[in-house]
Amino acid sequence: MWYRIARSILFSLEPEFAHTVALRQLSFAYRTGMTRLLRPQLVDDPVTCMGLRFPNPVGLAAGLDKDGAFIDALAELGFGFIEVGTVTPRPQPGNPKPRLFRLPQAQALINRFGFNSAGIDVLVANVEASQTFSARGGVIGVNIGKNATTPLSEAAEDYRLCLRRLYPLLTRRPGYVTVNISSPNTAALRSLQDQQALDSLLAALRDERTRLTDHYGKRVPLVVKIAPDLNDADIPRIADSLIAHEIDAVIATNTTVARAGVAGMRHADEPGGLSGSPLRARSTEVARRLAQHAPERLPVIAVGGILTGEHAVEKRSAGACLVQLYTGLIYRGPGLVPECRRALLTATSKVASQA
Ligand SMILES: Cc1cc2nc3c(=O)[nH]c(=O)nc-3n(C[C@H](O)[C@H](O)[C@H](O)COP(=O)(O)O)c2cc1C
């Protein structure tokens, strides 16, 4: 109820400004102890995935907290894991504004942020400074990308640099690193999903991770996030590459460049990635195909268009072990997190009682 009022105020503001205002308000509420009222009073529903224990299977998707500056405040919403980033090695401003658009009729967003990032050093300091989420067992994912000025032929070095900087931090608290090769807003980034480019990037990251594991005595899981706009025939090929290079999980999916379901709507023709309801069916389909291809060997984290608890259950039924939200949070508010947690918990107990 209260979010409907907050939403009408936020939706009267320019979308990116509203985003900043909402995060600052949440942070203020956290620092003054008010978020305790928001915190869902739910029992944990732990899930083990990639060798990590997640207190519950509902996570925040990458892109909302790009620099990891709001982890403890966002944790109050009840997430089991929070993925921060995309972070780039060096700071960069991203694309010119405006770069975020609402399509309320379709419960969708289009963004072309283009990895605005304070850079890996600032993100590492912010994650270090966050305390309570990790102390309560929450898992932090860090989503890494390449700088816009780095040629594609040198992209692997950007990812390796981010991995090296993050590694010691993530040996001290539960976390994973996501390799983002699927944003539509960095020129040619998605071509890193092509066979040869993917194999060479993953081989470089596997070698780097092996070296770091030996050095720090702990293996940090590596995850790859893929696009929904791949051909169906590419999906098993990508899954096989991920498995061959010892990737621990796959996130399906990033935003789409397709415009099905929004044609004719205001802003529908803005360049960028579409998220929210129109993405749901395709991202679930990609998750299902991945899960069916290698059910035991490549866990799937499903994201795209979750706007209700039922949608989260739909992702789980498609084979996902964990789910993530972004656009649903903007349209439905913080209540969506406990709604998804409850729906997944109920679905799990039903399956258990039928067994
Ligand atoms: C404004 C915005 C910014 C995003 N930024 C990133 C990003 O930096 N890195 C990334 O991997 N995904 C990013 N995403 C994609 C989301 O993490 C998610 O994969 C996608 O939006 C689908 O989920 P949803 O329909 O629940 O929003 C962004 C999405 C939105 C809406």
The ligand as a MOL file (V3000), in Angstrom:
LIG
                    3D

  0  0  0     0  0            999 V3000
M  V30 BEGIN CTAB
M  V30 COUNTS 31 33 0 0 0
M  V30 BEGIN ATOM
M  V30 1 C 18.4380 -0.1400 -15.2540 0
M  V30 2 C 19.0860 -1.4890 -15.4170 0
M  V30 3 C 20.4570 -1.5960 -15.3370 0
M  V30 4 C 21.0640 -2.8540 -15.4810 0
M  V30 5 N 22.4230 -2.9520 -15.3870 0
M  V30 6 C 23.0070 -4.1680 -15.4680 0
M  V30 7 C 24.3960 -4.3180 -15.2930 0
M  V30 8 O 25.1160 -3.3580 -15.0200 0
M  V30 9 N 24.9210 -5.5710 -15.4320 0
M  V30 10 C 24.1580 -6.6690 -15.6900 0
M  V30 11 O 24.6790 -7.7850 -15.7790 0
M  V30 12 N 22.8260 -6.5590 -15.8370 0
M  V30 13 C 22.2330 -5.3490 -15.7260 0
M  V30 14 N 20.8820 -5.2420 -15.8600 0
M  V30 15 C 20.0870 -6.4570 -16.1880 0
M  V30 16 C 19.4530 -7.0710 -14.9450 0
M  V30 17 O 20.4360 -7.5130 -14.0430 0
M  V30 18 C 18.5450 -8.2530 -15.3400 0
M  V30 19 O 19.3540 -9.2650 -15.9170 0
M  V30 20 C 17.4790 -7.8690 -16.3470 0
M  V30 21 O 16.9790 -6.5830 -16.0780 0
M  V30 22 C 16.3020 -8.8470 -16.3400 0
M  V30 23 O 15.6740 -8.8980 -15.0770 0
M  V30 24 P 14.3540 -8.0420 -14.7010 0
M  V30 25 O 13.3660 -8.2560 -15.7900 0
M  V30 26 O 13.9410 -8.5850 -13.3620 0
M  V30 27 O 14.7860 -6.6300 -14.6120 0
M  V30 28 C 20.2560 -4.0090 -15.7250 0
M  V30 29 C 18.8700 -3.8710 -15.7880 0
M  V30 30 C 18.2750 -2.6410 -15.6340 0
M  V30 31 C 16.7670 -2.5430 -15.7010 0
M  V30 END ATOM
M  V30 BEGIN BOND
M  V30 1 1 1 2
M  V30 2 1 2 3
M  V30 3 2 2 30
M  V30 4 2 3 4
M  V30 5 1 4 5
M  V30 6 1 4 28
M  V30 7 2 5 6
M  V30 8 1 6 7
M  V30 9 1 6 13
M  V30 10 2 7 8
M  V30 11 1 7 9
M  V30 12 1 9 10
M  V30 13 2 10 11
M  V30 14 1 10 12
M  V30 15 2 12 13
M  V30 16 1 13 14
M  V30 17 1 14 15
M  V30 18 1 14 28
M  V30 19 1 15 16
M  V30 20 1 16 17
M  V30 21 1 16 18
M  V30 22 1 18 19
M  V30 23 1 18 20
M  V30 24 1 20 21
M  V30 25 1 20 22
M  V30 26 1 22 23
M  V30 27 1 23 24
M  V30 28 2 24 25
M  V30 29 1 24 26
M  V30 30 1 24 27
M  V30 31 2 28 29
M  V30 32 1 29 30
M  V30 33 1 30 31
M  V30 END BOND
M  V30 END CTAB
M  END
